[in-house]
Amino acid sequence: MSETNSRHGARFKGWLIAGYGTVFILFIGGLGIERFQESPVISHDVIPFSLMALIFSTILVQANSKSSRIERSDIIKGLACLIGTFACGFVAVKLMPDTQLGVLVIIAAFIAPLLGFVYYLSKVGGAGLRAMRVGVLSAETVPVDVSASDRGSKSEATFAPDRVEIPVNYRAILMRFAIWVGLVVLFWWSFGQVYPIVRIVMPIAALPGFIKFGRYLTGRGAAMVMDENGIAVRRSISSSIDRLPWPDIAYFGLKSILYGTYLVIYLKNPEAIIAKQRVMTRWFMGQSLNMFESPVRIPLFALKCDQNWLVQTADALRRKYNLNIHRQ
């Protein structure tokens, strides 16, 4: 699993380096070629947002690395690049002739160390983000309230011999979806007045959220089913895995993070289950394993039942069916 993560990390860093090279060429073309200089879209929209995308991507790559330590060497290198930006620019201005080629060389001498400063500063920001996520945004265990096991929301589940079905909580999903749409529209309208390109970029950036809520609202059947074969979760509710047999499950728990509480299904051998999934699913399950100590988690707002009752019922069924398996 660690070799897979390192391989994907190297791939992301490779794309990041390619991004820096592309933006470097874009800067020279946008600022050094007279035809591009006359286009306000290049200087006012494309170049600033390309730089913002680089900073955001670098922070994300560093935030998903193994170490959350802020390296002193990155700070020193960043300051050196900042000093080098002005030094190289000053020297180039003094030495280069006032020609089109000279302008391109001056811009390149200024932009190259500037991008180095952006890179190292973003690495520091990414390490800080990871440290904050580990220390502040990490999932916290929620104690199970035993006295709440017989609350009225228990009746939302459908019971049959050796089978429990829990319906989808469409009302809660629609409420969250409405809040999400409101925030996207507010951001799109506010910043779109200043930066017209936001009107294009924002819908694209918000697309994963719309797809996620769309998946919650589509599909048929119960959100979660527990029977003698194990636990089945509707694929649109849990994007990681749709069925787990009882022998693979160690126990259940509740964990809360900034944006909600989850039913966490702790596995006996999570690495083996992750290894069987597709590439993107492996990545998402790995992130869940880091934050929740399990690759499988189910958002409780999407389930129409009491969370305390759910944990106790699932654990009782796990013990019951595992005992039957051992007897056989």
Secondary structure, 3 states (H helix, E strand, C coil): CHHHHHHHHHHHHHHHHHHHHHHHHHHHHHHHCHHHHCCHHHHHHHHHHHHHHHHHHHHHHHHCCCCCCCCHHHHHHHHHHHHHHHHHHHHHHHHCCCCHHHHHHHHHHHHHHHHHHHHHHHHHHHHHHHHHHHHCCCCEEECCCHHHCCCHHHHHCEEECCEEEECECHHHHHHHHHHHHHHHHHHHHHHHCCCCCHHHHHHHHHHHHHHHHHHHHCCCCCCEEEECCEEEECCCCCCCCCEECHHHEEEEEEEEECCEEEEEEEECCHHHHHHCCCHHHHHHHHHHHHHHCCCEEEEHHHECCCHHHHHHHHHHHHHHHHHHHHHC
